[in-house]
Amino acid sequence: RVIDSASMIVVKKIIGNHVKRISELTKKLETLHITLKPIHKREKSEKYEIYAKVLDDGKVYASEATDRNLFVAVDNVLKKLVNELD
């Protein structure tokens, strides 16, 4: 609801690339939950706060990132998850 359809396509591609790596690192990937929270919403200067959580065989791994660029924020939060799983 917050993201326009063109941006959503790019976000899905970023997530898809990271999910491949995350699924290789996990024993039994149960869920990947990503939450977007727009903060300081002003035209051309909004910030995005992204939370990601992986449930792997009963263990929870979480990360968060904040950035003005939505794509960078999504990429960073998933990179942090990969590093935590590695």
C-alpha positions in Angstrom: 0.0 0.0 0.0 2.9 2.3 0.7 5.0 1.4 -2.3 4.1 2.1 -5.9 4.0 -0.9 -8.3 7.2 0.0 -10.2 9.2 0.1 -7.0 7.5 -3.0 -5.7 8.9 -5.0 -8.7 12.4 -3.9 -7.8 11.9 -4.7 -4.1 10.7 -8.2 -5.0 13.8 -8.8 -7.1 16.1 -7.7 -4.3 14.2 -9.9 -1.8 14.2 -12.9 -4.2 18.0 -12.7 -4.6 18.6 -12.7 -0.9 16.0 -15.4 -0.2 18.1 -17.8 -2.3 21.1 -17.2 -0.1 19.1 -17.3 3.1 17.5 -20.6 2.2 21.0 -22.1 1.6 22.2 -20.9 5.1 19.2 -22.0 7.1 18.4 -25.6 8.3 14.7 -25.3 7.9 13.4 -22.0 6.7 10.0 -21.5 8.1 9.2 -17.8 7.5 10.7 -14.5 6.3 8.8 -11.5 7.5 9.7 -8.0 6.2 8.0 -4.9 7.6 8.2 -1.4 6.1 7.7 1.6 8.2 7.8 5.0 6.4 9.1 7.7 8.8 9.6 11.5 8.3 7.2 11.4 5.4 7.8 14.5 3.3 7.9 14.8 -0.4 11.3 13.8 -1.8 12.8 13.4 1.7 11.1 10.4 3.3 13.0 7.8 5.3 12.3 4.1 5.4 12.7 1.8 8.3 12.8 -1.8 7.4 12.5 -4.8 9.8 13.3 -8.3 8.7 12.8 -11.5 10.7 13.6 -15.1 9.8 12.3 -18.1 11.6 14.6 -21.0 11.1 13.8 -24.3 12.9 12.5 -22.5 15.9 15.3 -19.9 16.1 14.5 -16.2 15.3 17.0 -14.0 13.5 16.1 -10.3 13.2 17.6 -7.2 11.7 16.7 -3.6 10.9 17.9 -0.8 8.6 16.9 2.8 8.0 17.7 4.7 4.9 16.3 7.4 2.6 16.5 5.1 -0.4 14.0 2.2 -0.1 16.1 -0.2 -2.2 19.2 0.4 -0.2 17.3 -0.1 3.0 15.8 -3.4 1.9 19.2 -4.6 0.6 20.9 -3.6 3.8 18.4 -5.3 6.1 18.7 -8.6 4.2 22.5 -8.4 4.1 22.5 -8.1 7.8 20.3 -11.2 8.1 22.6 -13.2 5.8 25.6 -12.1 7.9 23.9 -13.2 11.1 23.0 -16.6 9.6 26.5 -17.1 8.1 
